[in-house]
Amino acid sequence: NAGVTQTPKFQVLKTGQSMTLQCAQDMNHNSMYWYRQDPGMGLRLIYYSASEGTTDKGEVPNGYNVSRLNKREFSLRLESAAPSQTSVYFCASSEAPSYEQYFGPGTRLTVT
Amino acid sequence: GDSVTQMEGPVTLSEEAFLTINCTYTATGYPSLFWYVQYPGEGLQLLLKATKADDKGSNKGFEATYRKETTSFHLEKGSVQVSDSAVYFCALIRPNDYKLSFGAGTTVTVRA
């Protein structure tokens, strides 16, 4: 039981490049989330998916797109990376009734 | 909207000292409350939770009590160890909601 897994662990991009961050969970959770974590800013929600087939914007969705591929997988895409997107990205999942969230290990992204 | 306020860090302590991290919240209704811990280079892990007033969550020597009258959920540990060095996040979720509201995090460093 791996919990929430994320790939890659580290990535360096040049400005304007695109990439997709992958997330998968094996806990049969309905809800999944993408956050970014920046120094002094805590965690900010980018997008979430309450259930398979739905996605919604969080606090900071600009510059990102998501796909809920199936119940297990939720990907985050940067179409044209910018230095402001340098951050650590975390995926999480949760399930009713408590909706306590389980986090992946993170992806450290640097955009130069 | 919902919000969580934590005491600002960083907090530096000696081993075996008493740790308190204050957390207060603003939310309608009766949210569930959580403390998450993030060890260096890792994702967030659920440390403890409480789902109703006067509940006490506890784990790994940490405790927090849900105080509805003061809208607080302060984290305490009687005798910290070097291995408790981490960032601690207070969070809440309203009933039937999917999204957590996080505090900004408090960095704790324990010195031997």
Interface residues (C-beta under 8 A of the other chain):
Chain A: V4 S31 Y33 G40 M41 G42 L43 L45 Y48 A50 G58 F90 A92 S94 S98 Y99 E100 Q101 Y102 F103 G104 P105 G106
Chain B: S32 F34 Y36 E42 G43 L44 Q45 L46 K49 T51 F89 I93 D97 Y98 K99 L100 F102 G103 A104 G105
